[in-house]
Amino acid sequence: MQDLVDLKVINLNNSKNLVRIPDLSTATNLEKINLCGCFNLRELPSSLQHLEKLTLLDFSYCTSIRSLPSFYKATSLTKLHLSGCSNLFSFPEVSSNVTELWLGGTAIEKVPSSIECLSNLRLLDLRGCRRLKSLPTGIHKLKSLEKFNLGDCSRLETFPEILDIMKRLRDLDLSGTVLKELPSSIHNLIGLKYLRLNNCENLVCLPDSLYTLKSLLHLSLCGSSNLVVENLFTAIGDRPVKQKHLPGLSSLKKLDLSESNLENLPTTIKQFPLLEELILRKCKRLKSLPELPPSLVYLDAHDCTSLEDVSSIKKLFEQELFCEDGSNRFLQLKFSNCFKLGEKCVGNDIDAYDSTSVEEVSSIKNLLKQVVFCKSLGWLFTNCFQLDQKAVRSPETPKLEMPFEHMVTALTDHHQAPPRRKKRTEKASFERIIVTCVPGSEIPEWFDFKSLGSSVNIQLPSEWWSNDSWINFPCFVASVAVSFPDSYNGMGFRITSECHLKSCNGDNHDLSCSFSFSFGSRLSDHVFLVCDGFNVREFVKSEASKNRIYNVASFHFYVDEWNSSKCKVKQCGIHLLFPN
């Protein structure tokens, strides 16, 4: 083989016919070798260990490799990728300079005690090592370790005691293991930020020392069905978590309790002062929600089929309206497949997907009275066939007859509000996007302008615009009836609206907005109601609005699918919403 002294990189990834690689002892400047996906590669030359400048080896998914040469003398090697080498049984021999070991999906049965000598190791990935049963006791000596992934090590029964402080370990994934308990010395992981214990079906309780982790931000317990989640809150009692004996819980920002056996979420959850995300998906026995932390911005209660009472979230909504610092948070509340909620569905972003029994949504009327101050509001009553399009057009069902007209009340209240409140809300008004979706194929009767197809032209009234203040500028409320063909498979799609404004003297200006949706199953025809105040306000602030009188607006709507299902706009309409 010719002189390889100048060779620095070998990249032969996915070379399916590659069986072996030649001797590389003359490639003294070689730095990187990428043979990922060479699934017929059976052996590696021993000369690799003598390449002093070699920093990266990637043999991921080389499924025919059964053994490795020693890399102990390859002192420049820092990253070794062996993920997916499903016939590799032995742990690689590497120098103490290695920083990343990717061994997920291998057939490794044992981690040698010599691993404690890898003083520079920052990442150890053993996820999916289904033969691995135990770990050496010296794991705590890996002082540089930052991320340790043991997810889906389905035979791992124990985790060793952490006999010394590990400052740098911030991410520990024990999901899918058969651990019965965590070590009581877990408090020595003083830098731990992310702890994942998903689908640990043998795990019954958590050690009290867990609550002393000051840096813990995310705790995920999804699918650990035998874990007594209430114990997580028991230690809190009626005392604030800011007390020194429980500093860890006060740092939590995300808590995932999905698929647990909770019937009632403990009231002490409100004492998590920094909690922003609470995931309760598929908590089938959960019946009610207590008062939640004011810091919460995301709640996912999908498929909580016994959930009946969510009245406590009204406080979250009130906090969303008027934050003391003048800012508005992006609050999202999801209650899809919560069949028992009915009219108790109330929130800032409610998805009642496939709730075919939903008939009453009267609470929405009250909520819409203040909807203008919400950052992003969306009710997606998708496939709720008991709640048909009459709910948005029939005089007999006033609860949704003219939902956006309640914004007028909010704007009127704004003008009459005390100065301090008015100052906070002035910026928030008409910066919001509101979306409603119901089954149907006809534009609501109360729309001023309607048309078959995807375009509608309107003549704007002379009083539609005032230069005195942007708060007097109206909103365009759009309605779009979309048909979904049989080929639609629930993939995402986007509805885009384009508005072309034309003035008396020939000036033109274009506005546009788009909204993305994803429902996960086939749909019947649906009517979408959209009110986009953000583009309106930006237009009012722009030079294009100064001293111009626009008297004609042309709207065009179209649907972009993320597949080839060819959704179609059947009808469209525009309603002008004035504040006065």
Phi, psi and omega per residue, in radians:
M1 nan 2.424 -3.082
Q2 -1.112 2.899 -3.093
D3 -1.044 2.241 -3.089
L4 -1.949 0.349 -3.012
V5 -1.087 -0.498 -3.115
D6 -1.608 -0.049 -3.114
L7 -1.266 2.225 -3.134
K8 -2.008 -0.519 -3.072
V9 -2.358 2.359 2.970
I10 -2.073 2.111 3.131
N11 -2.256 1.747 3.136
L12 -2.205 0.595 -3.081
N13 -1.055 2.515 3.124
N14 1.090 0.504 3.034
S15 -1.503 1.617 -2.951
K16 -1.211 -0.335 -3.131
N17 -1.687 0.005 3.136
L18 -1.308 2.116 -3.094
V19 -1.835 -0.631 -3.138
R20 -2.643 2.790 3.043
I21 -2.037 2.569 -3.041
P22 -1.298 3.071 3.065
D23 -1.089 2.297 -3.085
L24 -2.044 0.421 -3.062
S25 -1.128 -0.407 3.130
T26 -1.523 -0.141 3.133
A27 -1.491 1.149 -2.989
T28 -1.223 -0.268 3.128
N29 -1.844 0.173 -3.125
L30 -1.140 2.264 -3.077
E31 -1.972 -0.599 -3.049
K32 -2.425 2.419 3.035
I33 -2.261 2.156 3.119
N34 -2.114 1.858 3.094
L35 -2.120 0.504 -3.120
C36 -0.998 2.305 3.059
G37 1.415 0.179 3.071
C38 -1.493 1.379 -2.906
F39 -1.321 -0.089 3.051
N40 -1.782 -0.002 3.100
L41 -1.211 2.154 -3.005
R42 -1.884 -0.481 -3.080
E43 -2.545 2.729 3.136
L44 -2.116 2.487 -3.125
P45 -1.232 2.478 3.121
S46 -1.169 -0.284 -3.126
S47 -1.139 -0.249 -3.130
L48 -1.051 -0.593 -3.067
Q49 -1.232 -0.230 -3.103
H50 -1.718 0.044 -3.127
L51 -1.482 1.785 -2.958
E52 -1.234 -0.365 -3.090
K53 -1.777 0.033 -3.107
L54 -1.190 2.129 -3.112
T55 -1.938 -0.462 -3.065
L56 -2.410 2.320 3.003
L57 -2.222 2.183 3.130
D58 -2.177 1.822 3.081
F59 -2.017 0.479 -3.112
S60 -0.977 2.390 3.061
Y61 1.054 0.485 2.930
C62 -1.535 1.449 -2.904
T63 -1.267 -0.188 3.136
S64 -1.600 -0.170 3.132
I65 -1.264 2.216 3.139
R66 -1.962 -0.331 3.140
S67 -2.612 2.838 -3.096
L68 -2.253 2.610 2.961
P69 -1.263 2.857 3.087
S70 -1.251 2.380 3.062
F71 -1.934 0.338 -3.060
Y72 -1.098 -0.598 -3.105
K73 -1.518 -0.144 3.105
A74 -1.438 1.356 -2.958
T75 -1.265 -0.252 3.094
S76 -1.556 -0.196 -3.109
L77 -1.166 2.119 3.141
T78 -2.022 -0.435 -3.086
K79 -2.265 2.152 3.124
L80 -2.195 2.034 -3.097
H81 -1.877 2.021 3.119
L82 -2.274 0.260 -3.126
S83 -0.991 2.394 3.076
G84 1.422 0.058 3.047
C85 -1.398 1.402 -2.897
S86 -1.229 -0.200 3.108
N87 -1.889 0.212 3.120
L88 -1.566 2.038 -3.054
F89 -1.749 -0.416 -3.013
S90 -1.775 2.509 3.078
F91 -1.291 2.336 -3.058
P92 -1.201 2.591 3.039
E93 -1.613 2.066 -3.089
V94 -2.349 2.882 3.125
S95 -1.424 2.964 -3.117
S96 -1.263 -0.055 -3.135
N97 -1.530 -0.138 -3.138
V98 -1.129 2.345 3.133
T99 -1.896 -0.435 -3.114
E100 -2.361 2.236 3.041
L101 -2.162 1.982 3.128
W102 -1.848 1.857 -3.038
L103 -2.204 0.263 -3.104
G104 -1.070 2.419 3.073
G105 1.347 0.201 3.056
T106 -1.512 3.058 -3.130
A107 -1.709 0.370 -3.124
I108 -1.060 2.278 -3.137
E109 -1.776 -0.391 -3.030
K110 -2.560 2.415 3.002
V111 -1.695 2.122 -3.067
P112 -1.184 2.661 3.121
S113 -1.132 -0.364 -3.141
S114 -1.158 -0.166 3.136
I115 -1.075 -0.414 -3.126
E116 -1.131 -0.215 3.110
C117 -1.451 -0.144 -3.117
L118 -1.424 1.321 -2.992
S119 -1.210 -0.294 -3.126
N120 -1.827 0.061 -3.081
L121 -1.166 2.126 -3.140
R122 -1.830 -0.518 -3.096
L123 -2.319 2.239 3.060
L124 -2.255 1.945 -3.085
D125 -1.946 1.955 3.110
L126 -2.120 0.326 -3.068
R127 -1.067 2.437 3.107
G128 1.308 0.237 3.038
C129 -1.440 1.507 -2.941
R130 -1.338 -0.103 3.075
R131 -1.678 -0.212 -3.072
L132 -1.261 2.187 -3.086
K133 -1.924 -0.480 -3.071
S134 -2.643 2.939 3.125
L135 -2.155 2.662 3.104
P136 -1.195 2.718 -3.085
T137 -1.275 -0.251 -3.072
G138 -1.595 0.285 3.134
I139 -0.958 -0.602 -3.084
H140 -1.130 -0.219 3.138
K141 -1.445 -0.091 3.090
L142 -1.414 1.380 -2.983
K143 -1.220 -0.346 -3.130
S144 -1.659 -0.097 -3.043
L145 -1.098 2.233 -3.132
E146 -1.968 -0.605 -3.102
K147 -2.352 2.224 -3.098
F148 -2.280 1.968 -3.067
N149 -1.981 1.991 3.087
L150 -2.080 0.317 -3.112
G151 -1.009 2.402 3.106
D152 1.097 0.417 2.913
C153 -1.433 1.434 -2.859
S154 -1.247 -0.080 3.066
R155 -1.947 0.041 -3.118
L156 -1.307 2.007 -3.025
E157 -1.757 -0.455 -3.076
T158 -2.401 2.658 3.000
F159 -2.068 2.269 -3.026
P160 -1.160 2.721 3.049
E161 -1.101 2.504 -3.138
I162 -1.698 1.659 -2.919
L163 -1.443 -0.051 3.110
D164 -2.602 2.829 -3.106
I165 -1.168 2.309 3.014
M166 -2.003 1.785 -3.030
K167 -1.310 -0.579 -2.918
R168 -1.667 -0.285 -3.131
L169 -1.169 2.021 -3.077
R170 -2.025 -0.306 -3.054
D171 -2.355 2.008 -3.140
L172 -2.221 2.111 -3.134
D173 -2.016 1.984 3.112
L174 -2.035 0.338 -3.097
S175 -1.091 2.498 3.044
G176 1.283 0.205 3.054
T177 -1.576 3.050 3.106
V178 -1.918 0.560 3.077
L179 -1.043 2.401 3.060
K180 -1.660 -0.405 3.133
E181 -2.765 2.814 3.019
L182 -1.692 2.678 3.123
P183 -1.133 2.461 3.126
S184 -1.133 -0.351 -3.133
S185 -1.485 0.267 -3.139
I186 -1.070 -0.312 3.122
H187 -1.129 -0.259 3.103
N188 -1.326 -0.134 3.045
L189 -1.503 1.212 -2.952
I190 -1.247 -0.259 3.127
G191 -1.819 0.127 -3.051
L192 -1.146 2.215 3.128
K193 -1.956 -0.574 -3.055
Y194 -2.218 2.089 3.103
L195 -2.185 2.068 -3.114
R196 -1.986 2.124 -3.140
L197 -2.228 0.646 -3.102
N198 -1.189 2.452 3.044
N199 0.975 0.615 3.001
C200 -1.601 1.447 -2.964
E201 -1.233 -0.344 3.124
N202 -1.596 -0.118 -3.108
L203 -1.385 2.162 -3.055
V204 -1.844 -0.659 -3.100
C205 -2.543 2.883 3.113
L206 -1.943 2.510 -3.138
P207 -1.223 2.564 3.122
D208 -1.044 -0.490 -3.110
S209 -1.140 -0.303 3.099
L210 -1.051 -0.574 -3.051
Y211 -1.285 -0.081 3.132
T212 -1.669 0.044 -3.120
L213 -1.332 1.790 -3.028
K214 -1.192 -0.455 -3.034
S215 -1.698 -0.064 -3.032
L216 -1.111 2.112 -3.124
L217 -1.873 -0.759 -3.063
H218 -2.133 2.195 3.069
L219 -2.183 2.057 -3.077
S220 -2.056 2.104 -3.093
L221 -2.144 0.405 -3.061
C222 -1.027 2.245 3.036
G223 1.363 0.024 3.063
S224 -1.460 1.331 -2.869
S225 -1.199 -0.372 -3.135
N226 -1.658 -0.027 3.124
L227 -1.310 2.247 3.098
V228 -1.401 1.619 -3.021
V229 -1.121 -0.532 -3.129
E230 -0.978 -0.504 -3.137
N231 -1.123 -0.419 3.109
L232 -1.100 -0.516 -3.079
F233 -1.777 -0.274 -3.049
T234 -1.023 -0.724 -3.070
A235 -1.139 -0.333 -3.089
I236 -1.279 -0.715 -3.098
G237 1.023 -2.451 3.135
D238 -1.779 0.226 -3.080
R239 -1.734 2.574 3.137
P240 -1.144 2.469 -3.086
V241 -1.265 -0.146 3.118
K242 -1.273 -0.176 3.092
Q243 -1.141 2.650 -2.951
K244 -1.078 -0.479 -3.071
H245 -1.323 -0.172 3.107
L246 -2.370 0.927 -3.099
P247 -1.274 -0.437 -3.061
G248 -1.130 -0.818 -3.104
L249 -1.067 -0.518 -3.110
S250 -1.249 -0.193 -3.138
S251 -1.645 -0.186 -3.053
L252 -1.057 2.315 3.041
K253 -1.975 -0.449 -3.139
K254 -2.390 2.279 3.133
L255 -2.308 2.106 -3.132
D256 -1.958 1.940 3.133
L257 -2.002 0.411 -3.078
S258 -0.994 2.517 3.064
E259 1.097 0.423 3.058
S260 -1.537 3.015 -3.122
N261 -1.681 0.362 3.123
L262 -1.019 2.352 2.965
E263 -1.738 -0.657 3.104
N264 -2.426 2.248 3.093
L265 -1.261 2.209 -3.101
P266 -0.983 2.491 -3.106
T267 -1.142 -0.357 -3.114
T268 -1.227 -0.100 3.109
I269 -1.096 -0.435 3.140
K270 -1.149 -0.220 -3.104
Q271 -1.548 0.095 3.018
F272 -1.480 1.695 -2.940
P273 -1.230 -0.320 -3.090
L274 -1.966 0.055 -3.065
L275 -1.120 2.133 -3.113
E276 -1.917 -0.577 -3.092
E277 -2.190 2.255 3.086
L278 -2.234 2.043 -3.085
I279 -1.903 2.117 -3.097
L280 -2.235 0.490 -3.065
R281 -1.011 2.350 3.038
K282 1.049 0.546 2.959
C283 -1.447 1.483 -2.926
K284 -1.128 -0.394 -3.084
R285 -1.724 -0.114 -3.088
L286 -1.181 2.189 -3.060
K287 -1.859 -0.516 -3.070
S288 -2.643 2.870 3.078
L289 -2.026 2.332 3.071
P290 -1.422 -3.078 3.026
E291 -1.082 2.302 -3.048
L292 -1.806 2.800 -3.118
P293 -1.052 2.443 -3.136
P294 -1.126 -0.280 3.140
S295 -1.383 -0.181 -3.020
L296 -1.142 2.312 3.093
V297 -2.152 -0.204 -3.108
Y298 -2.513 2.150 3.089
L299 -2.278 2.149 3.130
D300 -2.078 1.882 3.132
A301 -2.033 0.638 3.139
H302 -0.982 2.324 3.018
D303 1.127 0.493 2.975
C304 -1.505 1.441 -2.904
T305 -1.230 -0.262 3.104
S306 -1.728 -0.024 -3.058
L307 -1.198 2.154 -3.071
E308 -2.068 -0.526 -2.998
D309 -2.218 2.018 3.065
V310 -2.190 0.438 -3.067
S311 -1.063 -0.411 -3.094
S312 -1.156 -0.350 -3.089
I313 -1.301 -0.131 3.088
K314 -1.039 -0.583 3.114
K315 -1.137 -0.624 3.087
L316 -1.106 -0.693 -3.139
F317 -1.143 -0.725 3.107
E318 -1.084 -0.673 3.102
Q319 -1.175 -0.570 3.112
E320 -1.146 -0.621 -3.081
L321 -1.158 -0.869 -3.030
F322 -2.315 1.543 3.049
C323 -1.339 2.478 -3.073
E324 -1.076 -0.527 -3.122
D325 -1.498 0.083 3.092
G326 1.516 -0.079 -3.126
S327 -1.716 2.757 3.095
N328 -2.011 2.313 3.133
R329 -1.490 2.863 3.077
F330 -1.699 1.590 -3.057
L331 -1.581 2.242 3.112
Q332 -2.213 2.210 3.124
L333 -2.215 2.132 -3.056
K334 -2.112 2.166 -3.125
F335 -2.257 0.731 -3.135
S336 -1.185 2.471 -3.121
N337 1.110 0.393 3.045
C338 -1.646 1.437 -2.930
F339 -1.152 -0.415 -3.058
K340 -1.561 -0.061 -3.067
L341 -1.249 -0.804 -3.135
G342 0.963 -2.254 -3.050
E343 -1.275 -0.134 3.109
K344 -1.359 -0.099 3.056
C345 -1.116 2.003 3.113
V346 -2.626 2.283 -3.118
G347 3.033 -2.958 -3.025
N348 -1.686 -0.428 3.077
D349 -2.625 1.458 -3.018
I350 -1.812 2.252 3.131
D351 -2.039 1.828 -3.137
A352 -1.717 0.862 -3.038
Y353 -1.026 2.243 3.073
D354 1.077 0.312 3.132
S355 -1.448 1.383 -2.981
T356 -1.179 -0.243 -3.135
S357 -1.630 -0.037 -3.107
V358 -1.205 2.141 3.100
E359 -2.176 -0.573 -3.065
E360 -1.891 2.222 3.087
V361 -2.362 0.650 -3.027
S362 -1.113 -0.455 -3.119
S363 -1.126 -0.379 -3.134
I364 -1.103 -0.611 -3.116
K365 -1.039 -0.791 3.126
N366 -1.170 -0.655 -3.118
L367 -1.141 -0.668 -3.085
L368 -1.186 -0.291 3.120
K369 -1.093 -0.415 -3.138
Q370 -2.099 0.266 -2.999
V371 -1.113 -0.411 -3.079
V372 -1.116 -0.365 -3.104
F373 -1.629 0.074 -3.114
C374 -1.635 2.523 -3.013
K375 -1.309 -0.758 3.129
S376 -2.630 1.938 -3.044
L377 -2.044 2.262 3.106
G378 -2.595 2.130 2.978
W379 -1.862 2.094 3.138
L380 -2.028 1.496 -3.142
F381 -1.463 1.096 -3.020
T382 -1.359 2.308 -3.124
N383 1.062 0.389 3.054
C384 -1.572 1.406 -2.946
F385 -1.266 -0.266 3.034
Q386 -1.288 -0.374 3.102
L387 -1.837 1.435 -3.036
D388 -1.523 -3.040 -3.027
Q389 -1.178 -0.214 3.062
K390 -1.071 -0.439 -3.125
A391 -1.146 -0.287 3.117
V392 -1.961 0.107 -3.120
R393 -2.500 -0.206 -3.021
S394 -1.641 2.318 3.079
P395 -1.059 -0.411 -3.133
E396 -1.300 -0.241 -3.126
T397 -2.191 1.283 -3.045
P398 -1.172 -0.226 -3.066
K399 -1.066 -0.448 3.058
L400 -2.279 0.303 -3.019
E401 -1.075 -0.841 3.129
M402 -2.375 1.216 -2.986
P403 -1.055 -0.660 -3.041
F404 -1.370 -0.241 3.107
E405 -1.192 -0.352 3.079
H406 -1.175 -0.276 3.063
M407 -1.131 -0.523 3.119
V408 -1.043 -0.746 3.109
T409 -1.035 -0.730 3.141
A410 -1.123 -0.707 -3.136
L411 -1.203 -0.654 3.084
T412 -1.109 -0.753 3.080
D413 -1.045 -0.595 -3.141
H414 -1.068 -0.775 -3.108
H415 -1.170 -0.486 -3.107
Q416 -1.677 0.026 -3.062
A417 -1.276 2.712 3.026
P418 -1.026 2.681 -3.063
P419 -0.924 -0.750 -3.075
R420 -1.132 -0.794 -3.138
R421 -1.168 -0.680 -3.124
K422 -1.098 -0.667 -3.136
K423 -1.118 -0.679 -3.122
R424 -1.235 -0.653 -3.016
T425 -1.551 -0.318 -3.083
E426 -1.040 -0.719 -3.136
K427 -1.231 -0.547 -3.059
A428 -1.335 -0.549 -3.027
S429 -1.068 2.431 3.092
F430 1.010 0.383 2.958
E431 -1.784 0.235 -2.940
R432 -1.936 2.653 3.095
I433 -1.959 2.243 -3.067
I434 -2.169 2.281 -3.098
V435 -2.317 2.305 3.030
T436 -2.266 2.469 -3.117
C437 -2.414 2.242 3.099
V438 -2.420 2.708 3.072
P439 -1.101 2.513 3.113
G440 2.618 3.071 -3.105
S441 -2.446 0.162 -3.129
E442 -2.156 2.536 3.112
I443 -1.250 2.409 3.119
P444 -0.938 2.527 -3.057
E445 -1.111 -0.498 -3.054
W446 -1.361 -0.020 3.084
F447 -1.263 2.374 -3.081
D448 -1.205 -0.673 -3.035
F449 -2.265 2.212 -3.116
K450 -2.366 2.705 3.141
S451 -2.749 2.556 2.963
L452 -1.284 2.578 -3.124
G453 1.543 -2.806 -2.957
S454 -1.868 0.113 -3.108
S455 -2.301 2.578 3.066
V456 -2.586 2.375 3.109
N457 -1.941 2.420 -3.127
I458 -2.306 2.578 3.023
Q459 -1.652 2.136 -3.076
L460 -1.454 2.336 3.122
P461 -1.194 2.720 -3.068
S462 -1.121 -0.491 -3.066
E463 -1.565 0.196 -2.995
W464 -1.300 -0.224 -3.044
W465 -2.441 2.355 3.082
S466 -2.260 2.348 3.128
N467 -1.411 -0.110 -3.040
D468 -1.093 -0.729 -3.101
S469 -2.845 2.473 3.140
W470 -1.124 -0.342 -3.134
I471 -1.135 -0.355 3.120
N472 -1.489 -0.099 -3.113
F473 -1.271 2.387 -3.096
P474 -1.394 2.919 3.019
C475 -1.772 2.554 2.932
F476 -1.600 2.078 3.044
V477 -1.761 2.119 -3.087
A478 -1.886 2.523 3.037
S479 -2.217 2.302 -3.089
V480 -2.308 2.173 3.058
A481 -1.691 2.095 -3.054
V482 -2.027 2.304 3.053
S483 -1.749 2.458 -3.118
F484 -2.001 2.064 -3.119
P485 -1.229 2.938 -3.140
D486 -1.056 -0.439 -3.107
S487 -1.351 -0.167 3.141
Y488 -1.175 2.225 -3.024
N489 -1.960 0.261 3.105
G490 1.599 0.024 3.103
M491 -1.197 2.934 -3.061
G492 -1.246 2.758 3.048
F493 -2.615 2.882 -3.107
R494 -2.295 2.298 3.029
I495 -1.732 2.178 -3.133
T496 -2.013 2.373 3.103
S497 -2.042 2.256 3.068
E498 -2.070 2.254 -3.132
C499 -2.089 2.192 3.116
H500 -1.940 1.965 3.133
L501 -1.658 2.410 3.131
K502 -2.273 2.283 -3.095
S503 -1.661 2.979 -3.125
C504 -1.085 -0.589 -3.096
N505 -1.665 0.259 3.036
G506 1.641 -0.029 3.097
D507 -1.233 2.570 -3.118
N508 -2.226 2.619 3.050
H509 -2.643 2.445 -3.105
D510 -1.958 2.376 3.015
L511 -2.101 2.598 3.080
S512 -2.629 2.679 3.038
C513 -2.707 2.732 3.132
S514 -2.491 2.679 -3.092
F515 -2.382 2.276 -3.109
S516 -1.781 2.500 -3.134
F517 -2.382 2.630 3.026
S518 -2.631 2.118 -3.013
F519 -1.976 -0.310 3.034
G520 1.397 0.037 3.085
S521 -2.745 3.012 -3.127
R522 -1.184 2.644 -3.103
L523 -2.212 2.664 2.872
S524 -1.450 -3.098 3.047
D525 -1.072 2.447 -3.141
H526 -2.345 2.604 3.067
V527 -1.849 2.232 3.124
F528 -1.886 2.264 3.045
L529 -1.931 2.205 -3.036
V530 -2.288 2.282 3.005
C531 -2.179 2.001 -3.094
D532 -1.983 1.804 -3.125
G533 -1.554 -0.289 -3.050
F534 -1.175 -0.842 -3.122
N535 -1.110 -0.577 3.104
V536 -1.085 -0.837 -3.110
R537 -1.132 -0.708 3.120
E538 -1.092 -0.643 3.109
F539 -1.151 -0.743 -3.126
V540 -1.095 -0.624 -3.134
K541 -1.336 -0.294 -3.047
S542 -1.416 2.871 3.110
E543 -1.165 -0.430 -3.092
A544 -1.106 -0.359 -3.103
S545 -1.618 -0.162 -3.030
K546 -1.334 2.168 3.019
N547 0.982 0.594 3.072
R548 -2.209 2.477 3.116
I549 -1.988 1.826 3.127
Y550 -1.536 2.210 -3.068
N551 -2.067 -0.115 -3.140
V552 -2.338 2.375 3.067
A553 -2.287 2.264 3.096
S554 -1.994 2.205 -3.110
F555 -1.972 2.432 3.056
H556 -2.337 2.338 -3.116
F557 -2.114 2.461 3.037
Y558 -2.601 2.778 -3.066
V559 -2.013 2.223 3.007
D560 -1.846 2.125 3.106
E561 -1.714 2.732 3.067
W562 -1.600 0.193 2.968
N563 -2.502 -2.771 -3.058
S564 -1.916 0.605 -3.027
S565 -1.361 -0.298 3.079
K566 1.038 1.041 2.992
C567 -1.130 2.659 -3.000
K568 -2.343 2.424 3.020
V569 -1.448 2.014 -3.108
K570 -1.534 -0.732 -3.140
Q571 -2.503 2.804 3.058
C572 -2.600 2.802 -3.140
G573 -2.746 2.795 3.133
I574 -2.309 2.383 3.027
H575 -2.197 2.273 3.100
L576 -1.551 2.193 -3.133
L577 -1.930 1.963 3.132
F578 -1.720 2.520 3.121
P579 -1.247 -0.351 -3.105
N580 -2.204 nan nan
